[in-house]
Amino acid sequence: MRVSLTRSSLLIAAVLLMLLISFASAFALDMPGIEKHAAAYNNRVANAPYVLTSMLGSEKINLVVTRDNGTVFRAGMDMVSARIEHVIPGGYSNATIIVTTNEGTINDVVRSKEKISEFKNMTDDGRIKFETRSWFTEIKLKAALSSASVLQFGYDLFFG
């Protein structure tokens, strides 16, 4: 059961990032923007089947984005049972997943007509990086992110 919990948590981290960058005209690299997207995510995940949301583990996810002007935006998201319970500026010192990218990469995904494909390409190219605290979680993360169909399934389930 631990394997499916962790894989689901990693998938939700990837899907969460996809949600945050999928709102082309509304995406903002600031706390009010992230909080707005977190609220939209929570509204959508509330409609997901209980069987799925009950399997999702709890994670502390840090989002680290280098802006075009060279400054760095950092935010932490505390995920509990598939919901974002807290969003904090600066992130968590004990994050279990760290997502690192830059504003240009986000804009490339936002402008793309094929967001899943572009997201996967950017992840494969290292322009979007996911770090974990254990090698075992890292292996599962790579497996989850290596499949466009898995990402599409998660995206469609929560946001389709």
URZI-V31090 format. One record per backbone hydrogen bond with DSSP energy under -0.5 kcal/mol. CO is the residue of the C=O (numbers start at 1). NH is the residue of the N-H. E is the energy in kcal/mol with one decimal. If there is no record, write none. Layout:
# URZI-V31090
co=CO nh=NH e=E
co=CO nh=NH e=E
This chain:
# URZI-V31090
co=1 nh=5 e=-2.0
co=2 nh=6 e=-2.4
co=3 nh=7 e=-2.5
co=4 nh=8 e=-2.3
co=5 nh=9 e=-2.1
co=5 nh=57 e=-0.9
co=6 nh=10 e=-2.4
co=7 nh=11 e=-2.6
co=8 nh=12 e=-2.5
co=9 nh=13 e=-1.7
co=10 nh=14 e=-2.1
co=11 nh=15 e=-2.9
co=12 nh=16 e=-2.8
co=13 nh=17 e=-2.1
co=14 nh=18 e=-2.1
co=15 nh=19 e=-2.5
co=16 nh=20 e=-2.4
co=17 nh=21 e=-1.7
co=18 nh=22 e=-0.7
co=19 nh=22 e=-1.1
co=19 nh=23 e=-0.6
co=22 nh=24 e=-1.4
co=23 nh=26 e=-0.7
co=23 nh=27 e=-1.6
co=28 nh=30 e=-1.6
co=30 nh=34 e=-2.4
co=31 nh=35 e=-2.9
co=32 nh=36 e=-2.1
co=33 nh=37 e=-2.2
co=34 nh=38 e=-2.5
co=35 nh=39 e=-2.2
co=36 nh=40 e=-2.0
co=37 nh=41 e=-2.6
co=38 nh=42 e=-2.7
co=39 nh=43 e=-2.1
co=40 nh=44 e=-1.9
co=41 nh=45 e=-3.0
co=42 nh=46 e=-1.4
co=44 nh=47 e=-1.4
co=45 nh=48 e=-1.4
co=49 nh=52 e=-0.7
co=49 nh=53 e=-2.3
co=50 nh=54 e=-3.0
co=51 nh=55 e=-0.6
co=52 nh=55 e=-0.9
co=52 nh=56 e=-0.9
co=57 nh=82 e=-0.6
co=59 nh=61 e=-0.6
co=59 nh=79 e=-3.2
co=60 nh=96 e=-2.3
co=60 nh=97 e=-1.9
co=61 nh=77 e=-3.2
co=62 nh=64 e=-0.5
co=62 nh=99 e=-3.4
co=63 nh=65 e=-0.5
co=63 nh=75 e=-2.1
co=64 nh=101 e=-2.3
co=65 nh=67 e=-0.6
co=65 nh=73 e=-3.3
co=66 nh=103 e=-2.9
co=67 nh=70 e=-2.0
co=71 nh=67 e=-3.2
co=73 nh=65 e=-2.9
co=74 nh=90 e=-2.7
co=75 nh=63 e=-3.2
co=76 nh=88 e=-2.5
co=77 nh=61 e=-2.9
co=77 nh=79 e=-0.8
co=78 nh=85 e=-3.1
co=78 nh=86 e=-0.9
co=79 nh=59 e=-1.2
co=80 nh=83 e=-1.9
co=83 nh=80 e=-2.9
co=83 nh=85 e=-1.0
co=86 nh=78 e=-2.6
co=88 nh=76 e=-3.0
co=88 nh=91 e=-0.9
co=92 nh=95 e=-0.8
co=96 nh=133 e=-0.9
co=97 nh=62 e=-2.6
co=98 nh=100 e=-0.5
co=98 nh=131 e=-2.8
co=99 nh=64 e=-3.1
co=100 nh=129 e=-3.0
co=101 nh=66 e=-2.0
co=102 nh=106 e=-2.0
co=103 nh=107 e=-2.6
co=104 nh=108 e=-2.1
co=105 nh=109 e=-2.2
co=106 nh=110 e=-2.8
co=107 nh=111 e=-2.4
co=108 nh=112 e=-0.9
co=109 nh=112 e=-0.5
co=113 nh=115 e=-0.6
co=114 nh=118 e=-2.8
co=115 nh=119 e=-3.0
co=116 nh=120 e=-2.7
co=117 nh=121 e=-2.6
co=118 nh=122 e=-2.7
co=119 nh=123 e=-2.2
co=120 nh=124 e=-3.1
co=121 nh=125 e=-2.4
co=122 nh=127 e=-2.2
co=122 nh=128 e=-1.4
co=123 nh=126 e=-1.1
co=129 nh=100 e=-2.6
co=131 nh=98 e=-2.6
co=134 nh=138 e=-1.9
co=135 nh=139 e=-2.1
co=136 nh=140 e=-1.8
co=137 nh=141 e=-2.6
co=138 nh=142 e=-2.5
co=139 nh=143 e=-2.0
co=140 nh=144 e=-2.4
co=141 nh=145 e=-2.8
co=142 nh=146 e=-1.3
co=144 nh=147 e=-0.7
co=146 nh=148 e=-0.6
co=147 nh=151 e=-2.0
co=148 nh=152 e=-2.9
co=149 nh=153 e=-2.3
co=150 nh=154 e=-2.4
co=151 nh=155 e=-2.7
co=152 nh=156 e=-3.1
co=153 nh=157 e=-2.6
co=154 nh=158 e=-2.1
co=155 nh=159 e=-3.2
co=156 nh=160 e=-1.6
